[in-house]
Amino acid sequence: MTLNKKIAALIVAAGAGERFGGDTPKQYLPLMGKPVLCWSIEAFKNHPLVSDIMVVIHPDHEKDFKTDVKHVTGGATRQQSVQKGLAALRAAKPDIVLIHDAARPLVSQQLITDICNASISSGAAIPAIAVTDTIKRNGKTENREGLYTVQTPQAFRFDLIDKLHQKYQDKSLTDDAALCEEDGYPVTFVTGQPDNIKITHPADLARAEQYIFSRNGDVRTGQGYDVHRLVPTAAGKKLMLCGVEIPHNHVLEGHSDADVGLHAITDAILATISAGDIGQHFSPSDPRWKNADSAVFLKHAADLVMQQGGIITHVDVTLICEAPKVAPHRAAMQQRITEILQLPITRVSVKATTTEGLGFTGRREGIAAQSIVTARLPFTVAASGQQAEETRKWAS
């Protein structure tokens, strides 16, 4: 049904978050070490049906917006912000647009698929959950029949919602579906997602973290190990360890920048999803990776975990060498790894040891590194054949 349809996501992140309180807008607060907004962006970036993403941000938040996704500044109201986002998307000519609140970081891939399919059929679709609690107004019980709570993303034919926003630009409506209601255009309801909560108050961040852990109950551990030879420093070569340039009279020999620490972590991450080793993804015979920054390899491995709905929860790496001394650079290494993987610094451990003069590391012929990574994935992670069947049996 979704073939030959161009689908764009418009993420609205222009609010000041006054109800949340604090100095940092809620969409930029860390959730499992990653800004709330990034969780929302990545949900659409990793969905195969979404080809374009536009984020609408507050004019004062340019310094906080640190992703490479296209963005535009918003207006004084949510409705004005959406209008600006739609205008910025016109050049992309999408058939369908998904309008999503940045403060809903837990939107699932399945909900995105369902809402896309429904909007292609009907032109307008929203996720909704029937109210099950008793509702009272001023002490009197209300009839809850036909009452729903509504979520985002809300999906529309682009030309439809773009015209309605222009037609009703002077009205103040609570969501985009209300524009369809105002114009008499029917809106299809899709079953919403119970944990697709909106971050409104500080307690909601704790709830979101609990949902993430409960959603990702399959705990995996991966191990990585790597070695590179030390050679005299050559022109243009630097000794890189865990993403940090280290002053030394020798460098590590390798096709890329030979960062033994990041290579070990990369292999450990790949192991958590049984995705082979670094050489299978970045062949040492491929000229594209000549002198490449190993951060590229590490980010790729992390993205593969994320694409399966997983999260990396802890990274430990040990560097094994007699020289150079690692201790003066440990904090910088730790910080660099957290930047690449978007983890809290409390979830990244960097250590160093020697072999007391024994072996090739003891003779200062090379540096070794070993890493252990913990990741959490959903039990429903995409798998094939017997692996999928074994996963289902074990989970039950």
FIDO-46521 format. One record per residue: chain; x, y, z of N, C-alpha, C in turn; residue in one letter. Coordinates in steps of 0.1 Angstrom, whole numbers, plus 5000, padded with zeros to 4 digits. Example, Ala and Ser with C-alpha at 12.3 -4.5 7.8 and 13.67 -1.06 7.14 Angstrom:
! FIDO-46521
loba_n_X_n_Y_n_Z_ca_X_ca_Y_ca_Z_c_X_c_Y_c_Z_nukol
A_5132_4943_5078_5123_4955_5078_5132_4967_5078_A
A_5128_4978_5071_5137_4989_5071_5129_5000_5079_S
This chain:
! FIDO-46521
loba_n_X_n_Y_n_Z_ca_X_ca_Y_ca_Z_c_X_c_Y_c_Z_nukol
A_5008_4988_5000_5000_5000_5000_5009_5013_5000_M
A_5020_5012_5006_5029_5024_5008_5038_5026_4996_T
A_5038_5017_4986_5047_5018_4975_5044_5031_4967_L
A_5055_5037_4962_5054_5049_4954_5048_5061_4961_N
A_5048_5061_4974_5043_5072_4981_5055_5078_4989_K
A_5057_5091_4987_5068_5098_4994_5063_5103_5007_K
A_5069_5099_5018_5064_5102_5031_5074_5110_5039_I
A_5070_5122_5044_5079_5130_5052_5074_5131_5067_A
A_5083_5133_5076_5080_5135_5090_5083_5150_5094_A
A_5074_5156_5100_5076_5169_5105_5075_5169_5121_L
A_5086_5171_5127_5087_5170_5141_5087_5184_5148_I
A_5077_5186_5156_5075_5200_5162_5082_5200_5175_V
A_5093_5208_5176_5101_5210_5188_5103_5224_5192_A
A_5093_5233_5189_5095_5247_5190_5090_5252_5204_A
A_5085_5243_5212_5080_5248_5225_5090_5252_5235_G
A_5086_5260_5244_5096_5265_5255_5096_5256_5267_A
A_5085_5247_5268_5085_5237_5279_5083_5243_5292_G
A_5075_5254_5293_5073_5261_5306_5067_5253_5317_E
A_5058_5244_5313_5051_5235_5323_5061_5226_5330_R
A_5072_5222_5322_5081_5212_5327_5090_5219_5338_F
A_5094_5232_5336_5103_5239_5345_5117_5236_5342_G
A_5126_5244_5349_5140_5242_5347_5146_5251_5336_G
A_5159_5251_5335_5166_5259_5325_5167_5253_5311_D
A_5167_5240_5310_5168_5233_5297_5154_5229_5292_T
A_5151_5233_5280_5138_5229_5274_5137_5213_5274_P
A_5125_5208_5277_5123_5194_5279_5128_5185_5267_K
A_5127_5191_5255_5130_5183_5243_5145_5181_5242_Q
A_5153_5188_5250_5168_5187_5250_5173_5180_5262_Y
A_5164_5176_5271_5169_5169_5283_5173_5155_5280_L
A_5183_5149_5287_5187_5136_5284_5177_5125_5288_P
A_5175_5116_5280_5167_5104_5282_5177_5092_5279_L
A_5181_5085_5289_5191_5074_5287_5204_5080_5280_M
A_5207_5092_5283_5219_5099_5278_5218_5106_5265_G
A_5206_5105_5259_5203_5111_5246_5192_5120_5247_K
A_5193_5132_5241_5182_5142_5242_5169_5136_5237_P
A_5158_5140_5244_5145_5135_5241_5142_5137_5226_V
A_5145_5149_5220_5143_5151_5206_5150_5141_5197_L
A_5162_5137_5201_5169_5127_5193_5162_5114_5192_C
A_5156_5110_5203_5148_5097_5203_5137_5099_5192_W
A_5130_5110_5192_5119_5112_5182_5125_5112_5168_S
A_5136_5119_5166_5141_5120_5152_5145_5106_5148_I
A_5152_5098_5156_5157_5085_5152_5146_5076_5149_E
A_5134_5077_5156_5123_5068_5153_5119_5069_5138_A
A_5119_5081_5133_5116_5083_5119_5127_5081_5109_F
A_5139_5085_5114_5151_5083_5105_5153_5068_5102_K
A_5150_5059_5112_5152_5045_5110_5140_5038_5104_N
A_5130_5045_5100_5118_5038_5094_5119_5038_5079_H
A_5118_5027_5073_5120_5026_5058_5110_5034_5050_P
A_5099_5037_5055_5089_5044_5047_5091_5059_5047_L
A_5099_5064_5056_5101_5079_5058_5113_5083_5050_V
A_5111_5092_5041_5123_5097_5032_5128_5111_5036_S
A_5120_5119_5042_5124_5133_5046_5120_5136_5060_D
A_5128_5143_5067_5125_5147_5081_5128_5162_5082_I
A_5119_5169_5087_5120_5184_5090_5117_5186_5105_M
A_5126_5193_5112_5123_5196_5126_5121_5211_5127_V
A_5110_5215_5135_5108_5229_5138_5112_5232_5152_V
A_5121_5241_5153_5127_5244_5166_5124_5259_5170_I
A_5126_5261_5183_5124_5275_5188_5136_5284_5184_H
A_5133_5296_5180_5144_5305_5176_5156_5306_5185_P
A_5153_5304_5198_5163_5305_5209_5171_5293_5211_D
A_5167_5282_5204_5173_5269_5207_5183_5264_5196_H
A_5188_5273_5188_5198_5269_5177_5210_5263_5183_E
A_5214_5268_5195_5227_5262_5201_5224_5249_5207_K
A_5212_5245_5210_5209_5232_5216_5207_5221_5205_D
A_5203_5226_5193_5200_5216_5182_5213_5212_5175_F
A_5217_5200_5179_5231_5195_5175_5230_5183_5166_K
A_5220_5182_5157_5219_5170_5148_5220_5176_5134_T
A_5223_5167_5124_5224_5171_5110_5211_5171_5103_D
A_5200_5169_5110_5187_5169_5103_5183_5183_5099_V
A_5176_5184_5088_5171_5197_5084_5161_5203_5094_K
A_5162_5216_5096_5153_5223_5106_5150_5237_5101_H
A_5139_5242_5107_5135_5256_5105_5130_5261_5118_V
A_5131_5274_5120_5126_5280_5133_5111_5281_5132_T
A_5104_5280_5144_5090_5280_5145_5084_5294_5148_G
A_5071_5294_5151_5064_5306_5153_5060_5308_5168_G
A_5051_5317_5171_5047_5319_5185_5038_5309_5190_A
A_5030_5301_5181_5021_5291_5186_5025_5278_5179_T
A_5020_5267_5184_5023_5254_5177_5017_5254_5163_R
A_5005_5260_5161_5000_5260_5148_5008_5268_5138_Q
A_5014_5279_5142_5023_5287_5134_5036_5279_5131_Q
A_5040_5271_5141_5053_5264_5139_5050_5253_5128_S
A_5039_5246_5129_5036_5236_5119_5035_5242_5105_V
A_5028_5253_5104_5027_5260_5091_5041_5263_5085_Q
A_5050_5267_5094_5064_5270_5089_5071_5257_5085_K
A_5069_5246_5092_5074_5233_5088_5069_5228_5075_G
A_5056_5230_5073_5050_5225_5061_5055_5233_5049_L
A_5057_5246_5051_5062_5255_5040_5076_5250_5037_A
A_5084_5246_5047_5098_5242_5044_5098_5228_5037_A
A_5088_5221_5038_5087_5207_5032_5081_5208_5018_L
A_5076_5219_5014_5069_5219_5000_5079_5215_4989_R
A_5091_5220_4990_5101_5217_4979_5103_5202_4978_A
A_5102_5194_4989_5104_5180_4988_5092_5172_4982_A
A_5081_5179_4981_5069_5174_4974_5065_5160_4980_K
A_5063_5159_4993_5058_5146_4999_5043_5144_4996_P
A_5040_5131_4995_5025_5127_4993_5019_5128_5007_D
A_5026_5123_5017_5020_5122_5030_5030_5129_5040_I
A_5024_5135_5050_5033_5141_5061_5028_5136_5074_V
A_5038_5132_5082_5035_5128_5096_5039_5139_5105_L
A_5030_5144_5113_5033_5156_5122_5033_5150_5136_I
A_5045_5152_5142_5048_5146_5155_5053_5155_5165_H
A_5049_5154_5177_5054_5162_5188_5068_5156_5193_D
A_5078_5165_5194_5091_5160_5198_5091_5154_5212_A
A_5081_5158_5220_5081_5154_5234_5075_5140_5235_A
A_5073_5133_5224_5068_5119_5224_5080_5110_5219_R
A_5090_5107_5227_5102_5100_5222_5101_5085_5220_P
A_5089_5079_5224_5089_5065_5224_5080_5059_5212_L
A_5077_5067_5203_5068_5063_5192_5075_5050_5185_V
A_5067_5040_5183_5072_5027_5177_5072_5027_5162_S
A_5080_5018_5157_5081_5016_5142_5067_5011_5137_Q
A_5061_5003_5145_5048_4997_5141_5037_5008_5140_Q
A_5037_5017_5150_5027_5028_5149_5029_5037_5137_L
A_5042_5040_5134_5045_5048_5122_5040_5041_5110_I
A_5042_5028_5109_5037_5020_5097_5022_5021_5096_T
A_5015_5018_5108_5001_5018_5108_4995_5031_5104_D
A_5001_5042_5109_4995_5055_5106_4998_5059_5091_I
A_5009_5055_5086_5012_5057_5072_5001_5051_5063_C
A_4999_5038_5065_4990_5030_5057_4976_5036_5058_N
A_4971_5040_5070_4958_5045_5072_4956_5058_5065_A
A_4967_5067_5065_4965_5080_5059_4966_5079_5044_S
A_4972_5069_5038_4972_5067_5024_4958_5063_5019_I
A_4951_5055_5027_4938_5051_5024_4928_5062_5025_S
A_4929_5070_5036_4918_5079_5040_4922_5094_5038_S
A_4935_5097_5038_4939_5111_5037_4942_5118_5050_G
A_4937_5112_5061_4939_5118_5074_4937_5107_5084_A
A_4947_5105_5093_4947_5094_5103_4954_5099_5116_A
A_4949_5095_5127_4955_5098_5140_4955_5086_5149_I
A_4965_5085_5158_4965_5074_5168_4956_5078_5180_P
A_4948_5069_5184_4939_5072_5195_4937_5060_5204_A
A_4935_5063_5217_4933_5052_5227_4919_5055_5234_I
A_4911_5045_5234_4897_5047_5241_4899_5050_5256_A
A_4892_5059_5261_4892_5062_5276_4886_5051_5283_V
A_4893_5045_5293_4887_5034_5301_4885_5039_5315_T
A_4891_5049_5320_4889_5054_5333_4875_5062_5334_D
A_4870_5062_5346_4858_5070_5348_4861_5085_5347_T
A_4853_5092_5340_4855_5107_5339_4845_5114_5347_I
A_4849_5124_5355_4840_5133_5362_4843_5147_5359_K
A_4833_5155_5358_4834_5170_5356_4826_5177_5367_R
A_4834_5184_5375_4828_5192_5386_4820_5182_5396_N
A_4826_5170_5398_4819_5161_5407_4809_5152_5401_G
A_4806_5154_5388_4796_5146_5382_4802_5136_5372_K
A_4797_5124_5371_4803_5114_5362_4798_5117_5348_T
A_4808_5117_5339_4805_5119_5325_4804_5105_5317_E
A_4797_5105_5307_4796_5093_5298_4809_5092_5290_N
A_4817_5081_5292_4830_5080_5285_4829_5073_5272_R
A_4817_5069_5268_4814_5063_5255_4819_5072_5244_E
A_4827_5067_5235_4832_5074_5224_4843_5084_5227_G
A_4848_5084_5239_4859_5093_5243_4873_5087_5240_L
A_4882_5094_5235_4895_5089_5232_4906_5099_5236_Y
A_4917_5094_5240_4929_5103_5241_4937_5102_5228_T
A_4942_5113_5223_4948_5113_5209_4963_5115_5211_V
A_4971_5109_5202_4985_5110_5202_4991_5116_5189_Q
A_5004_5116_5188_5010_5119_5175_5020_5107_5173_T
A_5024_5105_5160_5022_5113_5148_5008_5112_5143_P
A_5004_5124_5138_4991_5124_5130_4995_5126_5115_Q
A_4989_5118_5107_4993_5117_5093_4982_5122_5083_A
A_4987_5129_5073_4977_5135_5064_4983_5135_5050_F
A_4974_5136_5040_4979_5140_5026_4985_5153_5027_R
A_4997_5155_5022_5004_5168_5024_4996_5179_5018_F
A_4990_5178_5006_4983_5189_5000_4971_5193_5009_D
A_4965_5183_5015_4953_5185_5023_4956_5194_5035_L
A_4966_5189_5043_4969_5196_5056_4976_5209_5054_I
A_4983_5210_5043_4990_5223_5040_4979_5234_5036_D
A_4970_5230_5028_4959_5240_5025_4950_5243_5037_K
A_4948_5233_5046_4939_5236_5057_4947_5245_5067_L
A_4960_5243_5068_4967_5252_5077_4967_5267_5072_H
A_4967_5268_5059_4967_5282_5053_4952_5287_5055_Q
A_4942_5279_5053_4928_5283_5054_4924_5288_5068_K
A_4929_5280_5078_4925_5283_5092_4937_5288_5100_Y
A_4946_5296_5094_4958_5301_5101_4955_5310_5112_Q
A_4943_5316_5112_4939_5326_5123_4932_5319_5134_D
A_4929_5306_5133_4923_5299_5144_4933_5293_5153_K
A_4929_5291_5166_4938_5284_5175_4932_5271_5179_S
A_4937_5260_5173_4932_5247_5174_4943_5238_5181_L
A_4938_5228_5188_4947_5220_5197_4956_5210_5190_T
A_4952_5205_5179_4960_5196_5171_4957_5197_5156_D
A_4964_5190_5148_4963_5192_5134_4950_5185_5129_D
A_4946_5174_5135_4933_5168_5131_4921_5177_5133_A
A_4922_5187_5142_4911_5196_5145_4909_5205_5132_A
A_4919_5207_5124_4917_5214_5112_4908_5207_5102_L
A_4910_5193_5102_4901_5185_5093_4887_5186_5098_C
A_4886_5185_5112_4872_5185_5118_4865_5199_5114_E
A_4873_5210_5115_4868_5223_5112_4863_5224_5098_E
A_4870_5216_5089_4866_5217_5075_4856_5206_5070_D
A_4853_5197_5080_4843_5186_5077_4850_5174_5070_G
A_4863_5173_5071_4870_5162_5065_4871_5151_5075_Y
A_4867_5139_5072_4867_5127_5081_4882_5123_5085_P
A_4884_5120_5097_4897_5115_5102_4896_5101_5107_V
A_4905_5092_5102_4905_5078_5106_4913_5077_5119_T
A_4907_5068_5128_4914_5065_5140_4922_5052_5139_F
A_4934_5053_5143_4943_5041_5144_4946_5038_5159_V
A_4946_5025_5162_4949_5022_5176_4962_5027_5181_T
A_4962_5035_5191_4974_5042_5196_4983_5033_5204_G
A_4994_5038_5209_5004_5030_5216_5004_5035_5230_Q
A_5001_5026_5240_5000_5030_5254_5013_5037_5259_P
A_5024_5032_5255_5037_5038_5260_5042_5050_5252_D
A_5034_5055_5243_5038_5066_5235_5034_5079_5242_N
A_5040_5080_5254_5037_5091_5263_5043_5104_5259_I
A_5037_5115_5264_5042_5129_5261_5050_5133_5274_K
A_5062_5138_5272_5070_5143_5283_5065_5157_5286_I
A_5058_5158_5297_5052_5171_5302_5058_5175_5315_T
A_5060_5166_5324_5065_5169_5338_5077_5161_5340_H
A_5085_5164_5350_5098_5157_5353_5096_5142_5355_P
A_5085_5138_5362_5082_5124_5364_5080_5116_5351_A
A_5077_5123_5341_5075_5116_5328_5088_5111_5322_D
A_5099_5117_5325_5112_5112_5320_5115_5099_5327_L
A_5112_5098_5340_5115_5085_5347_5105_5074_5341_A
A_5093_5078_5338_5084_5068_5332_5089_5064_5319_R
A_5094_5073_5311_5099_5069_5297_5110_5060_5298_A
A_5119_5062_5308_5131_5053_5310_5126_5039_5313_E
A_5116_5038_5322_5110_5025_5326_5104_5018_5314_Q
A_5097_5026_5306_5091_5019_5294_5102_5014_5284_Y
A_5113_5022_5283_5124_5018_5274_5130_5004_5279_I
A_5132_5003_5292_5138_4991_5298_5128_4979_5296_F
A_5115_4982_5299_5106_4971_5298_5104_4967_5283_S
A_5105_4976_5274_5104_4973_5260_5116_4965_5255_R
A_5127_4968_5261_5140_4961_5257_5144_4952_5268_N
A_5137_4940_5269_5140_4931_5280_5151_4920_5276_G
A_5155_4920_5264_5165_4910_5259_5179_4916_5261_D
A_5185_4912_5272_5198_4918_5276_5209_4910_5269_V
A_5218_4916_5261_5228_4910_5254_5242_4915_5259_R
A_5252_4907_5258_5266_4911_5261_5275_4907_5250_T
A_5283_4916_5245_5292_4914_5234_5306_4917_5238_G
A_5315_4909_5232_5330_4911_5236_5337_4914_5223_Q
A_5347_4923_5224_5355_4927_5213_5370_4927_5216_G
A_5379_4924_5207_5393_4924_5209_5400_4928_5197_Y
A_5410_4937_5198_5418_4941_5186_5432_4944_5190_D
A_5441_4943_5180_5455_4945_5182_5460_4953_5169_V
A_5469_4963_5172_5476_4969_5161_5491_4971_5164_H
A_5499_4970_5154_5513_4971_5156_5517_4986_5158_R
A_5527_4988_5166_5533_5002_5168_5545_5003_5158_L
A_5545_5014_5151_5556_5017_5141_5560_5031_5144_V
A_5572_5035_5139_5577_5049_5141_5568_5059_5134_P
A_5566_5070_5140_5557_5080_5135_5561_5084_5121_T
A_5551_5085_5112_5553_5089_5098_5546_5102_5096_A
A_5549_5109_5085_5543_5122_5083_5528_5121_5081_A
A_5521_5129_5088_5506_5129_5087_5499_5119_5095_G
A_5507_5110_5102_5500_5100_5110_5500_5104_5125_K
A_5489_5100_5131_5487_5103_5146_5484_5090_5153_K
A_5487_5090_5166_5483_5079_5174_5469_5082_5180_L
A_5460_5074_5176_5446_5076_5181_5442_5065_5190_M
A_5437_5068_5202_5432_5058_5211_5419_5063_5217_L
A_5409_5055_5214_5395_5058_5219_5391_5072_5214_C
A_5394_5075_5202_5390_5087_5196_5398_5100_5200_G
A_5409_5098_5207_5417_5109_5212_5431_5108_5206_V
A_5436_5119_5201_5450_5120_5196_5459_5120_5208_E
A_5469_5110_5208_5478_5109_5219_5492_5112_5214_I
A_5499_5122_5221_5513_5125_5217_5522_5113_5220_P
A_5530_5108_5210_5538_5097_5212_5548_5096_5200_H
A_5559_5089_5202_5569_5088_5191_5566_5076_5182_N
A_5556_5068_5184_5551_5058_5176_5536_5059_5173_H
A_5532_5053_5162_5518_5053_5158_5513_5039_5156_V
A_5500_5037_5156_5495_5023_5153_5494_5022_5138_L
A_5498_5010_5133_5497_5007_5119_5484_5001_5115_E
A_5478_5006_5105_5465_5000_5100_5459_5007_5088_G
A_5449_5002_5082_5443_5008_5070_5436_5020_5073_H
A_5428_5020_5085_5421_5032_5089_5431_5040_5098_S
A_5425_5047_5108_5434_5054_5118_5439_5044_5128_D
A_5435_5031_5127_5440_5021_5136_5438_5023_5150_A
A_5426_5029_5153_5423_5032_5167_5418_5019_5174_D
A_5427_5012_5181_5425_4999_5186_5414_4999_5196_V
A_5412_5010_5204_5402_5010_5214_5388_5011_5207_G
A_5386_5020_5198_5373_5020_5191_5370_5008_5183_L
A_5380_5002_5178_5378_4989_5170_5373_4978_5179_H
A_5378_4977_5191_5374_4967_5201_5360_4969_5205_A
A_5356_4982_5207_5342_4985_5211_5333_4982_5200_I
A_5337_4986_5188_5328_4983_5176_5325_4968_5175_T
A_5335_4960_5176_5333_4945_5175_5324_4941_5186_D
A_5326_4946_5198_5317_4942_5210_5302_4946_5207_A
A_5300_4958_5201_5287_4962_5198_5281_4953_5187_I
A_5288_4950_5177_5284_4941_5166_5280_4927_5172_L
A_5288_4923_5182_5285_4910_5188_5272_4909_5195_A
A_5267_4920_5200_5254_4920_5207_5242_4917_5198_T
A_5244_4920_5185_5233_4916_5175_5238_4906_5165_I
A_5249_4899_5169_5254_4888_5160_5256_4893_5146_S
A_5263_4904_5145_5264_4910_5131_5279_4910_5126_A
A_5286_4899_5130_5299_4897_5125_5309_4906_5132_G
A_5320_4910_5124_5330_4918_5130_5333_4930_5121_D
A_5342_4939_5125_5344_4952_5119_5348_4950_5104_I
A_5356_4939_5102_5361_4937_5088_5351_4934_5078_G
A_5339_4928_5083_5328_4924_5074_5321_4937_5070_Q
A_5321_4947_5078_5314_4959_5074_5323_4970_5068_H
A_5336_4970_5071_5345_4979_5066_5358_4972_5062_F
A_5358_4967_5050_5370_4959_5046_5383_4966_5045_S
A_5393_4961_5051_5406_4968_5051_5412_4969_5037_P
A_5406_4962_5027_5411_4964_5013_5403_4975_5005_S
A_5393_4981_5012_5385_4991_5006_5391_5004_5007_D
A_5395_5011_4996_5402_5024_4997_5393_5035_5004_P
A_5380_5033_5005_5372_5043_5011_5376_5045_5026_R
A_5381_5035_5032_5384_5035_5046_5399_5038_5049_W
A_5407_5042_5039_5421_5045_5041_5422_5057_5050_K
A_5428_5056_5062_5430_5066_5072_5417_5071_5077_N
A_5406_5063_5076_5393_5068_5081_5393_5069_5096_A
A_5385_5079_5101_5382_5081_5115_5374_5069_5120_D
A_5379_5061_5130_5372_5050_5135_5359_5053_5142_S
A_5357_5065_5144_5343_5069_5150_5332_5066_5140_A
A_5335_5066_5127_5326_5062_5117_5322_5047_5119_V
A_5331_5038_5122_5328_5024_5124_5320_5022_5136_F
A_5323_5029_5147_5316_5028_5160_5302_5033_5158_L
A_5300_5044_5151_5286_5049_5150_5278_5040_5141_K
A_5284_5034_5131_5277_5024_5123_5272_5012_5131_H
A_5281_5007_5139_5276_4996_5148_5265_5000_5157_A
A_5266_5011_5163_5256_5016_5172_5242_5018_5164_A
A_5243_5023_5152_5231_5025_5144_5224_5012_5141_D
A_5232_5001_5139_5226_4988_5136_5218_4983_5148_L
A_5224_4985_5160_5216_4982_5172_5203_4990_5173_V
A_5204_5003_5170_5193_5011_5171_5182_5007_5161_M
A_5186_5003_5149_5177_4999_5139_5169_4987_5142_Q
A_5174_4979_5152_5167_4968_5156_5159_4971_5169_Q
A_5158_4984_5172_5150_4988_5184_5157_4987_5197_G
A_5171_4985_5196_5179_4983_5208_5185_4995_5213_G
A_5191_4994_5225_5198_5005_5231_5211_4999_5237_I
A_5222_5007_5236_5234_5003_5243_5234_5009_5257_I
A_5236_5001_5267_5235_5006_5281_5248_5007_5288_T
A_5259_5000_5284_5271_5002_5291_5283_4997_5281_H
A_5294_5005_5282_5306_5002_5274_5318_5001_5284_V
A_5326_4991_5283_5338_4990_5290_5349_4986_5281_D
A_5360_4993_5281_5372_4991_5272_5384_4991_5281_V
A_5393_4982_5278_5406_4981_5285_5417_4982_5274_T
A_5426_4992_5276_5438_4993_5267_5450_4986_5273_L
A_5457_4978_5265_5468_4970_5271_5481_4975_5264_I
A_5489_4981_5271_5502_4987_5266_5511_4991_5277_C
A_5524_4992_5273_5534_4997_5283_5535_5012_5281_E
A_5533_5017_5269_5534_5031_5266_5525_5033_5253_A
A_5519_5045_5252_5520_5057_5261_5511_5055_5274_P
A_5513_5064_5283_5505_5064_5295_5491_5068_5292_K
A_5481_5060_5296_5467_5063_5293_5461_5072_5303_V
A_5465_5071_5315_5458_5079_5326_5456_5094_5323_A
A_5466_5101_5318_5463_5115_5315_5452_5118_5305_P
A_5449_5108_5297_5440_5110_5286_5426_5102_5288_H
A_5425_5096_5300_5413_5087_5302_5400_5095_5302_R
A_5400_5106_5308_5388_5114_5308_5383_5119_5294_A
A_5393_5123_5286_5390_5127_5273_5385_5116_5264_A
A_5391_5104_5266_5387_5092_5259_5372_5088_5263_M
A_5370_5089_5276_5356_5086_5280_5346_5096_5274_Q
A_5350_5108_5274_5341_5118_5269_5338_5116_5254_Q
A_5349_5113_5246_5347_5111_5232_5338_5099_5229_R
A_5339_5088_5236_5331_5077_5234_5316_5080_5237_I
A_5314_5088_5248_5300_5092_5251_5294_5101_5240_T
A_5302_5109_5234_5297_5118_5223_5293_5109_5211_E
A_5301_5099_5208_5298_5091_5196_5286_5083_5198_I
A_5285_5077_5210_5274_5067_5213_5262_5074_5219_L
A_5263_5087_5223_5253_5094_5230_5248_5086_5243_Q
A_5258_5083_5251_5256_5077_5264_5259_5086_5275_L
A_5253_5084_5287_5258_5092_5298_5272_5088_5301_P
A_5280_5097_5307_5294_5093_5309_5295_5083_5320_I
A_5285_5081_5328_5285_5071_5339_5283_5057_5333_T
A_5280_5056_5320_5278_5043_5313_5290_5039_5304_R
A_5301_5047_5306_5313_5044_5297_5325_5043_5307_V
A_5332_5031_5306_5344_5029_5314_5356_5027_5305_S
A_5367_5034_5308_5379_5033_5301_5390_5030_5311_V
A_5397_5019_5309_5408_5014_5318_5420_5011_5310_K
A_5431_5010_5317_5444_5006_5310_5452_4997_5319_A
A_5460_4988_5313_5468_4979_5321_5481_4976_5313_T
A_5491_4970_5319_5503_4965_5312_5503_4950_5313_T
A_5513_4944_5306_5515_4930_5308_5528_4927_5315_T
A_5533_4937_5323_5545_4936_5331_5557_4932_5323_E
A_5558_4938_5311_5569_4936_5302_5568_4923_5294_G
A_5558_4915_5295_5557_4902_5289_5550_4904_5275_L
A_5553_4896_5266_5546_4895_5253_5549_4907_5244_G
A_5541_4908_5233_5544_4918_5223_5540_4932_5229_F
A_5530_4933_5237_5527_4946_5243_5538_4950_5253_T
A_5543_4940_5260_5554_4943_5270_5567_4947_5263_G
A_5569_4942_5251_5581_4947_5243_5578_4959_5235_R
A_5566_4965_5237_5562_4978_5231_5561_4976_5215_R
A_5558_4965_5211_5556_4962_5196_5542_4966_5192_E
A_5533_4966_5201_5519_4969_5197_5510_4973_5209_G
A_5498_4976_5206_5488_4979_5216_5476_4970_5214_I
A_5470_4964_5224_5458_4956_5223_5447_4963_5231_A
A_5435_4959_5228_5423_4965_5235_5413_4954_5236_A
A_5406_4953_5247_5394_4944_5248_5383_4952_5253_Q
A_5371_4948_5249_5359_4956_5253_5347_4946_5255_S
A_5339_4950_5265_5326_4943_5267_5315_4954_5267_I
A_5305_4951_5259_5294_4960_5258_5281_4953_5262_V
A_5272_4960_5269_5259_4955_5272_5249_4963_5264_T
A_5239_4956_5258_5229_4962_5251_5215_4955_5254_A
A_5205_4963_5252_5191_4957_5255_5183_4958_5242_R
A_5177_4947_5238_5169_4947_5226_5155_4941_5229_L
A_5145_4945_5221_5132_4939_5222_5132_4924_5219_P
A_5124_4916_5226_5123_4902_5222_5118_4900_5208_F
A_5111_4910_5203_5105_4909_5190_5114_4914_5179_T
A_5127_4915_5182_5136_4920_5172_5136_4912_5160_V
A_5137_4919_5148_5136_4912_5135_5146_4901_5134_A
A_5142_4889_5131_5151_4878_5130_5146_4869_5119_A
A_5153_4860_5114_5149_4852_5103_5150_4837_5107_S
A_5141_4829_5101_5141_4814_5102_5142_4809_5116_G
A_5151_4800_5119_5152_4793_5131_5155_4803_5143_Q
A_5163_4814_5140_5167_4823_5150_5154_4830_5156_Q
A_5145_4834_5147_5133_4840_5151_5125_4831_5160_A
A_5124_4818_5156_5116_4808_5163_5122_4806_5177_E
A_5135_4805_5178_5142_4803_5190_5140_4815_5200_E
A_5140_4827_5194_5138_4839_5202_5124_4838_5208_T
A_5114_4835_5200_5100_4835_5205_5098_4824_5216_R
A_5104_4812_5214_5103_4801_5224_5109_4805_5237_K
A_5121_4811_5236_5129_4815_5248_5121_4826_5256_W
A_5116_4836_5248_5109_4847_5255_5096_4842_5262_A
A_5090_4832_5257_5078_4827_5263_5081_4818_5275_S
